[in-house]
Amino acid sequence: MLNNQAIVQEQTVENLALILENRTDLWALQIQSGMPTRLSHLNLTNSVLWVVNESRQTTYVVGQLPSQEKQEPVDFFTTTGKVLIKTLATFLPYSLPYPYPQSATPEHNLISNSLKGKTHQQYRMDENQQPISLMSSTPLIVKGKIIGAIVLEQRMETLFSHNLNYFYRLIGIGALIFLIVLIGAVIHTASLSNRIIRLDNDVKRTFNAQGRITDLIFQDSINRFYQDELSDLRHHIHEMLKQLSAYERYLKQLPKTLRHEIHNPLNRLSMALSLLEQENNSNPQLGYAQHALAQLKQIISSLSEATSIEDSLQSQKPEDFPIGLMLKHYLENTAALHTDWDLDYVCKIPPSIQVCGDGFMIEQLMDKLLSNASDFSDHKYPITVRCKILGEIIQIIVVNSGPKLPPGLELQVFDGMTSVRTLNQDNQTHLGLGLYIVKLIADFHKGKAYAENIDSFEEKPIHGVKFIIELPFHR
């Protein structure tokens, strides 16, 4: 922009010299009228025109330079743009290119070059060595002879003030539009984030501590003025939860229904097999049928047990109990009753440690863990039980030597209907509900249950599986 304005000023002074050379009558008429500023191609309200003779003397001066303090009134957007540019320049300083010579007294060089027949431009500098005006000079030729020079001076502020104000105004308008868009984006993002958080909280409230769906309180829609993809997502989640709730109710009622509906046919079948055995006890097929009947009863009993424990946990009110004393008595009694398990137990939990929950459920948890460890143990090492305090939790560890869990099944083994048994020692049907009940009880006590494959334990080369139960406590 500065270069373009310098070129315009150079062309202006050259054109003016041509007019004075070819149409001196126009200049004489201007002078005679007393209004020399009426030059249509030159704005002498913001510039000064010097006419210099061949003796380097100024013969005529017309126009005026505005003072540096004088500023034209500007609108709000122009002022805003100027403030933004100056603020940006504070952090990212810049300098304008000044391609012409600079001097504190440029008149001498300008007049000298013009009297030699050259058009010349130069900046006038202030005491801080900053340009304050641009001067252009060109020779004044009449009938092929240089009779003087014309010098045009214009301050830097007015050199391209109109164009610069347009630029500032554009920056100001752009900044206002950007601010409006930014505020709108922030409001939209905050609203969207609030709706997502509300959706997340609604989904969380739908599930209880055991991960079960409570009464479906999840709202299908919330009265708002917008209907968008997030509203569709809420509707789809509502439909999914409704189907899951119905499926969960079906699964919960299935064991009870099976037990109720199959109970009478099983009793009649058992009575018929007993009568057949009394009449002909030599038929080996009767033994197979009775064994299959016993397995069927065990399956129904296992399903009913898991369902009854879930119902019991939901209705049970947690109470504080001394888990150290409970585990100590339990392990002593279990070691005496199940000598074939070969228990190696140590309980280092003080009697003052309290756990909020149900002691009977913890005993059931230990029954399932020890029974599972006995089933999979290769009896090369005793079944090891360690109960201790680890930081802010109680840790119960049950270790058995034997086959390891398949990779990736360390967590899945606690899911219902998951079993890695190939052939049970007691030749009975197992549904993989034992460890599922362990997880239910651990979740009820705000704890967690997990398993790890090990190659050693307490400096013993025990190759097998370690089950860990972690429960929070208070004194």
HELIX and SHEET records of a PDB file:
HELIX    1   1 LEU A    2  ASN A   22  1                                  21    
HELIX    2   2 THR A   24  SER A   33  1                                  10    
HELIX    3   3 PHE A   76  PHE A   91  1                                  16    
HELIX    4   4 GLU A  107  LEU A  115  1                                   9    
HELIX    5   5 MET A  156  LEU A  159  1                                   4    
HELIX    6   6 SER A  161  THR A  206  1                                  46    
HELIX    7   7 GLU A  229  GLU A  279  1                                  51    
HELIX    8   8 PRO A  284  SER A  315  1                                  32    
HELIX    9   9 ILE A  323  LEU A  337  1                                  15    
HELIX   10  10 THR A  339  TRP A  341  5                                   3    
HELIX   11  11 GLY A  359  PHE A  376  1                                  18    
HELIX   12  12 GLN A  412  PHE A  414  5                                   3    
HELIX   13  13 GLY A  434  PHE A  444  1                                  11    
SHEET    1   A 6 THR A  58  GLY A  63  0                                        
SHEET    2   A 6 SER A  47  ASN A  53 -1                                        
SHEET    3   A 6 LYS A 145  ARG A 155 -1                                        
SHEET    4   A 6 PRO A 131  VAL A 142 -1                                        
SHEET    5   A 6 HIS A 120  MET A 125 -1                                        
SHEET    6   A 6 GLN A 102  SER A 103  1                                        
SHEET    1   B 2 GLU A 319  PRO A 322  0                                        
SHEET    2   B 2 GLN A 354  GLY A 357 -1                                        
SHEET    1   C 5 LEU A 343  CYS A 347  0                                        
SHEET    2   C 5 ILE A 383  LEU A 390  1                                        
SHEET    3   C 5 ILE A 393  SER A 401 -1                                        
SHEET    4   C 5 GLY A 464  PRO A 472 -1                                        
SHEET    5   C 5 LYS A 448  ILE A 454 -1                                        
END                                                                             
